[in-house]
Amino acid sequence: MLTGASGGCWQAMASFLQLPVQNRDLIAWKGPLLGAAMSKSRLGLVILTVLACALLALPALADSQARIVRLSDVQGSVQIDKNTGMGFESAFLNLPVTQGTQLRTRDNGRAEVEFEDGSTMRLTPNSLVQFSTLGLSDDGTRVSVINLVDGMAYVNWLGKKGDKFTLNFAHEKIALDRSAHFRVDTATNVSQVGVFNGDLEIESPSGNVALNKKKMATFEASDDKSTVANLEPNAYDDWDKQAVAYHDQYAKNNSSPYGYGYSDLNYYGGYQNVPGYGMMWQPYFAGVGWDPFMDGAWSFYPGFGYMFVSAYPWGWMPYLYGNWLFVPGFGWMWQPGYWNTWGTVPRFAGTLPAHFTAPVAPKGNASTVVFGKGGPVAHPSTPSHVVLRNGSAGMGIARGSLSNMHQLNHQVARSGSAEVHTAPPFAASSSRSGFGGNSGGHSSASAGAPSSVSAGHAASAGGGGHPAHH
């Protein structure tokens, strides 16, 4: 992941080394003007260039081991400080979250962050978190340390592969190396922790507090005391429960090494075995003329430079790993693979369609560069009905708002469009699930919609057979 001066430096060296040996000899040893004197100076220049490239590349090579996690849901007003020196700016879906990032929700804002193994953290309105550590230990264990400065966070930590998660709040700390589902609400004078599943040990100035399932602990800042009682419901519990159920359903049968973004891949698209290409993924409602790089933004991060951010609700893993290929008769499809490292610019390969414009990172300052329908959503709302068309590729469809995406995809492929009524997105005010409920998406066409999400949806979409790692 070489960028900037180091990238250009190594490209120049690579060009030199790719020349035939005799041509390298001509360049290095037979200067047309200075003869032998030029040969020594040029040899010295080559050596100095190699050393300079190595020094410039050190931060970039270190960055190749750095972690990023995903801003996987944005509702209402959400702001992000990417540690660029520009302060808080409007956040939007699929922005990478790196070490040192701060995330803030405003009065009507809610956000979700997905970690590599599929664990999630959700923020309710008027909350602020700091990602103080997103690192790797020497044995490869992921270490995440989050500071909840203010507000409420729901954490569903899956505890896979021994990854370690620490949440600091007020004067307390929760350290996990196993699965747990809980919420933390913190303010100046008092903090509360409630456990839905698993068990916690909370470190506090007054002593450690063990907290089991369906229990709640209250910590008073004034006297350093804590009390334990039965868990009481909160208005945002339904929103969290719906989101957890969504991920549980659509993240099944994942054989890839990563979990972040996988549930959205299964909801918004499907895998199929394409002769000559192997197992490929494609979003629903794509169409042959659709271009996966036409809607998004370039967002700047210190140490990484500009990173491509897709505007599509599923647009995470296909833009960090694997290859995009243009398959005749199918259009653009994603081939999973290249799991060892993520890229700041999406990869594509093979024969490209006419008039294709490759994604190229901008140069200049740290301002976000938006193109197509990317960037912050000015008026984040979900209409009661939408018209699905070829080429939309899931844009404008709220997560879980339609329960029959696979069938609607076939309908749109046949007729070109379909008008559907959508269920409300996951919301605290919702009295029922935004997906799988009786009012899940209904098509105005004769095809209709089932009253619940089909249990075989992931399998029918190819979700059960993830391709082998490339």
Summary of the structure (lengths in Angstrom):
residues: 470
radius of gyration: 25.1
end to end distance: 18.7
largest distance: 87.5
contacts: 1517
relative contact order: 0.10
helix: 20%
strand: 32%
